[in-house]
Amino acid sequence: MTWFPKLAVLLAASLVLFIVFFIWRDSELDAFTDIGLDDDLSQVAGELTSDKLLGGLLAPNFTRRSCLSRLREYERLHKRCGPYAESYKKSIKEMVSGRIDSSSACRYVVWVAKCGLGNRMLSITSAFLYALLTNRVLLIYEEADMANVFCEPFPDTTWLLPKDFPFNYRLSRFKQKYAKSFGNTLKSNNNKISASTEQLPSHLYLYLSHDYSHHDKLFFCDQDQIVLRNIPWLIIKSDVYFLPSLFLMPSFEEELSKLFPDKETVFHHLGRYLFHPSNQVWTLITSYYKKYLAEAEERIGIQIRIFDKKTSPFQQVMDQILTCTFKEKLLPQVDMGKSIVAPSGKGKSKAVLLTSLIPSYYEKLKDMYLKHPTLNGEVINVYQPSHEEKQRSTNNVHNQKALAEINLLSMMDVLVTSAWSTFGYVAQGLAGKKPLILYKIEDKKIPNPVCGRAVSLEPCFHSPPIYDCKAKREVDTATIVPYLRHCEDIHWGIKLFNST
């Protein structure tokens, strides 16, 4: 069996394991028997489950008796309340009329996009966990730039908001200053929204993007969640991984501790459950992997994101990449005084997958290993799937390529990522690997150290709230619970860590 088929089987088998992770009481692992995989994959899954903790996937306090998976409960809810179901049609009529049926079991979160693909995947994951915790159905407002990027994650239904949704024309134009948003409603009513069902709106806009206001951030207060619980339709516009702040809310604490005893794998499990590449994207992934990466003995992913070319000039970034990869012995140094006459092909082969919007780093690294022999005899081949020059988040083909490259990075043996980059966060999360982080260059100065190993696998929340809902004062939210701390790559951000 070649490298890629092995990898494909393991990836598919891992999907089975992700579902098991969410069985938060005791289980006989019944989920494996009804997924409908082929015999070979079922056999692989069976072998893996012979280990009670599935090779470390499950936490040590996981026990085995029968109970339903929390995700399976959600899937049933989504099918019962999702688009085109009778419950959905009834809820739409009530929303348009402004009435609220307090007896209805169907509540919704509509997610609206902002920014690039990495940001979108992180904010969708955050919205999904919020939906899971509040027994709501997550619906995605899909514009043309996201068509044929992902497969549907939930069986026998869709997560796409129907095109005939009554307020579709408002969704893309919804911004922070929208008067009917949650934050602005609080601001204009002395921080209060009536909890009376008769006075509540049938739908409410939540602005949870990086530039949100203090009043928008009150979403993360339990007392405001009591009010939101009774509003059938919540419309969230977000470009951030706000998921860590859900762990600050006492009302969610018990269920979150059951779902995620390992705090550092939240995105790893949710992301791999939600984000399956479309057939078009999967073709890009498999064809590129087979052609360029499959035969290498080791595969190294290097993800480069430049936020400001003026403060991070090319040569400083290139020097940082080489210093880090040499120091960590990921890549060998070369003898610049010698030239390669003919490839020896005798040393260990390494494939470097470099992703960047610009081609310069790839060209420099490729030429170095193409023209000069390595000091240890290793054979290094460097590849770059695309170089779009600039981010084109509203371009559908660009987003398909981006997802393909995120998945290719996640298949590498070792990862090197750029600080602050959501693209890198998603790749490391899907991979389940703690990357080496290239720290951000400031004022053209290479940082010391140039890179460091991530302590936690989780993505960083770049713009967390700084408000203690109980004390009603500003606070460093990285100090409230032991499993939330500041990020390795951005000192004001917060992320999930295991507390020990």
N, C-alpha and C positions, 0 to 999 in steps of 0.2 A: 504494500500500500504506500503511495507517495505521501509526501508531507501534507499536501493540502486536503486530500480526503480524510486523513487522520484528524486534522484540525477541524474540518467540517463536522465530523461525527461528535467530537468533543464539545464543540459549540452547541450543537443540537441537544446533546445529552445534558449540557449545563442548564438549558432552558427548563428541563424537567426539574432540576435541583432547585432552581430559583423559586418555583411554585411551592416546593416543600418548605423552603425557608419561612414562608409566611403562615405556616400552620402553627399558630401561637399557643395552642394548648397541646395535649398529647395526641399522637397520631400513629396509625398503622401504615402510613405512607400510601394510602389508597390512591393518591393522585397519579402514581406511576402507571396504574393499570388501565386508566381510561383516557389517556392522552391520544392514543391511536397512532403511535409511532410504528415504524417497521420492525421486523424481528431483530435485526442486527442492533438497532439503536436501543430497543427494549432490553436486549441482553447486556449492552454496555451500562445502561441505567441500573439494571439489576445488580451488576457487579459493584457499581459504585455505592449502592445503598447497603451493601453488606457491612460497611463501616457505619456504625451508629451515628457518628457526627459528620458523615459524608466528607471525610478528608479535611475537616476544619470549617466546612461551610456553615454548619449549625453550631450554635453556642453550647458549651458544656452543660448548661441547665436545661437543655431541650430534652423532653421525655416523649415516650411513644405510646399513646393510646388513641382511640378514635375520636375525631372531631373534624369539623369542616374547615377548610382553608379560608382565611379571611379574604383572600383574593377571589376564591370561588363565590363567596357571598357577594362580593362586589360585582362580579360578572353576571350573576343572576339579577342583581338590581339594575345593572346597565341594560340588560336585555328587556327587563320588564318596563323600564321607564325611558329607555333610549328613543332616538328618532323613529318616527312612524308608528310607534306603539300607541295604543289607545290612551294610556296614561299621559304620554307626551302631548298628544293632540289636545287633551283636556287641559293640561297645564298651560299650553300656549294660549288657549282661549281665555283662561283666567288671567294670565299675565297682561294680555291686551286690554281686558276689561278693567284691570286694576284690582280685582278681587283676589283674596287669599283663602284657599281651602286648607284650613289647619289640620284636617284629617288626612290629607294626601301624604302618601309615603314617598312621593317623588319630589326631590329637590335637585337643583342643578348648579354647576359651576361652568361658565363659558370662558374659555381661555382665548385671549386675543394677543397676537404676536407683536413683538417689538425687537429690533436689532437682528444680529446674525444667528446662524444655526445653532452654535454652541449655547448662546444665551437662551434660545428658544427651548432647546432640549432640557436645560436646567430648570427653566421656569415652568415648563409643562410638568416635569417631575414633581416640583413643589406643589403645583395646583392639584395634581393627582393625589398626592398624599393628603392634602387638605380635604379633598373630596372623600377619600377613604375614611378619614377620621370623623367626618361630619355626615356620613351616609348620603352623599350627593353623587350625582352622575356628572362625570367630566365630559364636556363637549368642546371640540376644537374648531375655532373659526379659521377655516382654511382658505387662504387666498391663492391665486394662481402660482405664486412662487413656491408653494409647498406641495403642489400636485405631484403624485408618483414619487415622493421621497420616502415615505414610510408605508409599511403594511398596516392594516387594521390590527390593533392588539387584542381586542375583545371578541370572542367567538359569537357568531350568529347575530351580529349587530354592527353599528358603526359608531365611531367616536366623533365623526364630522358633523358639525352643526349644519342642518339643512339650509339650502340656499333661500328658502322662503321664510326663514326666521324673520319675524316682524320688524326687528330693529337692525337688520343687517347693514343698512346704509349708515348707521351711527357708529358701528364698531371700530372701523379703521380710523375714524376721526376723533375717537374718544381720547382726550389728553388730560394732563394733570389738572388743568384749570376748569374742567367740565363741572358746571354748577351742581349737577345731580349726582356727583360722586359721593362715596361714603365720607371721605375726608372733608370735602367742602360742605356737605350737609352738617357734619359735626361742628365745623368752624362757624357756620352761620346760626347754629342753635345752641351756643354755649356748651359745646362738647356733649350734647345729649341727642339721642334719637328715641322717640317714644317706643316703648316695648309693646304697646297695644296693637293687636293684630289689625284692628280697624284703621289705625293710622299709619301702619307700615306700608311702604311701596311694594308692589309685586316683583320688582326687580331693582337692583342697585349696582352701581359701577364701583369697582375697587381698583384704585391706581397703585400698583405695587412695583413700580420701576425705580431705577437708580436715583431719579430726581424727585422722589415723592416727598411730601411735606410731613411735618409732625403729626398733623391730624390724620393723614393717610396711614401712618405707622400705628395708630391706635387700633388698627385691625388686629394687632398681636396682643391685645389685652383681653383677658377672659370676660370682663364685664361687658365689653362690646360684642363679643362672640355670642352672648346670650341673646342680644337683639338680632344679630345676623342669622342666627339659627332659624328664625321664623320667616325669613324672606326667601321665597321659593327660588328666585333666579339671582345669582351673583355673577357679575361679569368682570373678570380679572384681566387687566392689561399689565404685563410684567416682562422684564428682561433680566431678572436676577434669580439666583438660587436662594429664595427666601425660606426654604425648608428648615434650616437650622433654628430659625426663630419659633417654629412650631413647637420645638422642644423646650421653650421657655414658658409654655402655657400649661398651668396645673391641670386644666380639664382634659388635656391630651396625654398627660404624663403616663398614666397606667397603661393605656393601650400602646403607646409608643415603646414602652419598656418591654411589652410582650412581643411586639412586631420586630423590634431591633435590639436584642440584647447586645449585639455587636454594633456599636454606634458608628463605626468607621466604614460600614458597608451598605449604608442606606441607598445611596445613588447607584452603587454597583448592582444591587438586586432590582430596584425599581427601574433603573435605566435599561437593563437587559430584558426586563419583562415588557416594557412599553415600546422600545424602539427597534423594530425589525425592518431592515432595508427593503424597499420595494424590489420587484424583479429586475427593473432597469438598473438600480443601484447595486444589487447583488451581482449582476453580470459584470459591472465595472470592477467590483471587489475581487471576484474569483478569477477573472481573466488576467488582471494585473498581478495578483498573487502568484498564479501559476507561471506566468511568463518571466517574472523578475525575482521573486522572493523565495519560492518553494524549495529550491535546491541548496540554498545557503545553510551552513552549519549553525550560524547564529544570525539573528535579525535584530537590528538596532533602529528604533524610531527616534528621529530628532524633529521636534516641532518648533518652528520659529515664528514668533509673532512680534512685529515691530509696531509700536503705538505712535512713535514720533521719530522720524528719521533724523531730525536735527539733534535731538538729545541722545540718540542711539545710532551713531554712524556705522556704516557697513564694517569698517575694519575693526572697530572695537567689538562689535558683536561676533565677528568671525574669530577674533582672538579669544573671546570668551568661550565660544563653542569648542575650539581646539584645546584650550587650557583645561576645560572641564572633562572632556572625553579622554584626553591623555592622562590626566591625574587619576581618573576613575578606572583607567585601563580598559575603557570600552573600545577605543580605537588606538592603533599603534602609530608611533611617530614614523616619519619617513626620512630617508637619506637624501637631502636636497642636493647633494653633490653628485648624485648618480642618476642616470636615466634608465627607464625600463626599455630594454631592446625587444624582448618577447616575454609574455606572461609565463611565469613558472608553473602556476597552478598546483604547487606542492603544499603550500601552507593552508592553515585553517581558513575557510571562506566565510566572510561576513558580508551581509547585505545591509546597507544603510538606506532606510526610507526617510527622506527629508521632505517635510511639508512646509511650504511657505508661499505667501502670495507673490513673492519675487524670486527670480531664478539665480540671483548672484551667489547665494550661499551654496547652492547645489553645484553650480559651475566651478566655484573655487575648490570645493572639497573633491569633486569628481576629478578635476585636472590634477590635483595633488597626488591622488592615489593612482591615477592612470599613467602619470609621467615618471613617478619616483618610487623606488622599491621601499617596502616597509622594513623597519629594523628587525622585526621578529619573524618575517617571512609570511605573515598573514596576507591573504588576498582580499582586498576591499573593493566592493562595487557599490556605487552610489546611485540612487534613483530618486526622481521627483515626478509624481504623477501629473501635476499641473502647476502652472504659475499664472494666476489670474491678474496679477499686478495690483489690483485693489479689490476690496470686498464688495460683492454685488449681491446683497442679501435679498433683493427683490427679483433676482433672476433665478428661474427654476432650474436651469442646467447647472448654474453655479452651486446651488444648494444640494443637488444630487452629487456633484463631485465632492463637495465638502463632506457629506455623510460617508461617501466611499472612503475618503482619506482618513476620517475619524476611525472608521472600522479597521482599515489597514493598520493604522497606528496601534489599535488595541490588540492586534495579532502579533505584535513584535515581542521579542523576548525581553528587551530592555527599552525603557522610555526616557527621553530627555525632553522636557517641556519648558515653555516660556512662562515666567511669572505673570500673573494677572490674566492669563489667557483662558477663556471659557472653553475654547476649542480643545486645549490641552486637558482641562479638567474632565471633559466628557470622555476623551480617549483613555485617560488613566482609570476613570471610573468603570468604563465598559471592560477594560483589560483586567481590572482587579490588581493592578500593579502600582506600587508607590514609585513615582518617577524621580529622577534627578531634576531639580528645578533650576533653570538659569535665572539667577536673580536679576531684577530690572536694573539696567544701566541708567544712571541719572547724571545729567550734565556732562555727558561724554566720558564719564569715569567708570571703568570696569570695577564692579564690587569685589570686595574681599571678605569672605570667599566668593569665588565666581559662581558656585552652584552648591546645592545641598540636597540631601535626600528628604523627600516629604515624610513627615511623621505620621500623618493620617492620609488615608486614601480619598477622603471626602473632598468635594469641591468647596471653594470659599464663597461665603456670602459677602460681597463687596460693600454693601450699604445697609448694615443692620440697624435696627432701632437702637436708640441710646436712652431709653426711657423705662424706668421701673414703674409698672402699672400700679403696684400696691403702694409704694412710697410716694408716687406721683412726683418724681424728680428725675433728672438726668443721671444715668449710671452707665458704667462700662458693662455691657451685657455679656461680655466674656468672663465675668467674675461671678455670675449668679448661680450657675449649676456646674458641677465638676467636668461634664463632658462637652462643654462649649468653651473654646479658647480662641485666641487670635491666630490668624493664618500664618503660615511660614513665609508667604510671598507678599502679603499686604497687611501691614501691622494693624490697621483699623478694622479689617474684616474679621468675621468669626466663622468657625467651622466645627464640625463634630469630631471629637476624639474619644477613644476609650478612656475612662476615668483613671485606670491604673496603668 
